[in-house]
Amino acid sequence: MPEKKVSQDKGFIGVKVAKLPGLVKEIGLNGRRTVADALEGADLDAEEGYELRVNNEVVGTDHVLSDGDIVLLVEEITGN
């Protein structure tokens, strides 16, 4: 797993974390605020076969989040 990068801003932010299809959770982060932190707060893992997206952009687990971001774990679609 990539090393976590932590934002210097320690303020509270709210983000939505979703695993599609299915689960959507709203969580609050205070201090640490990477995608990895959001997944941990939502009791989810960056599973193989899933793509990580924030606001519809493909990102890694070290991506620093902002208030209102939407983190998605989307099942990867493969062709024949």
N, C-alpha and C positions, 0 to 999 in steps of 0.2 A: 504494500500500500504506500502511496506517495506520502512524503513528509507533509504535515499540516502547516499551513501558513496562517498566522493569526493576525487579524487586523489590530491596529493600535487603538482604535475607537472602542471603548468599553461599554457603549450605550446599549440599551435594550432594543431589539428589533423583532418584528413578527414576520414569519414566513409560512408559506404553505408547502407541505411535502406530500407528494402523491406517488403511489406505485400503480402504474396503469397496466392492465385494467384493474379497477377496484378501489383501493384505499386512498383516502385523502385526510391529512391531519394538519391542523394549524398549530404551530409551536412558537414559543418565544425563545430567543437566544440573548444572553447577556454576557458580553465579553467575547468569548470564542464564537466565531460566526462563519466557519467554512461550510462547504457542502457536507463534508464528513461529520461536522458537529451537528448539522441539521438532521442528517440521517440517523445519527446516534440518538438525538432527542426524540425522533419519531419511531425508535426501535426498528430501524431498517438497516440493511446492509447493501452495499453496492455489489450486487450479485452479477456473476458472469451471465452473459446473455441479455443484459439490460444496459441501456445507454443512459447516461446522466445528462440532464438538460436543466438549464436555469433560464427562465423566460424564453424558452424555445431555442437556446444556443447550447450546443454540445460543450460540456465542461468536464474538468477533472474534480476529484474530491477536495483538492486544495483551493478551489475557487472561493473567493471571499464574497459573502452575501450582503445585500442591502435590505433595508426595511421594505416589505411588500413583495419580495422576490417569490417566485414559484419554482420549487425544485421538483423535477419529475424523474422517476425511474421508469423508462419506457422499454418494453420488451423489443429487442432488436428483431427486425424482419430480414430474413435472408431469402435470396432467390434460389432457383434451381441451378 
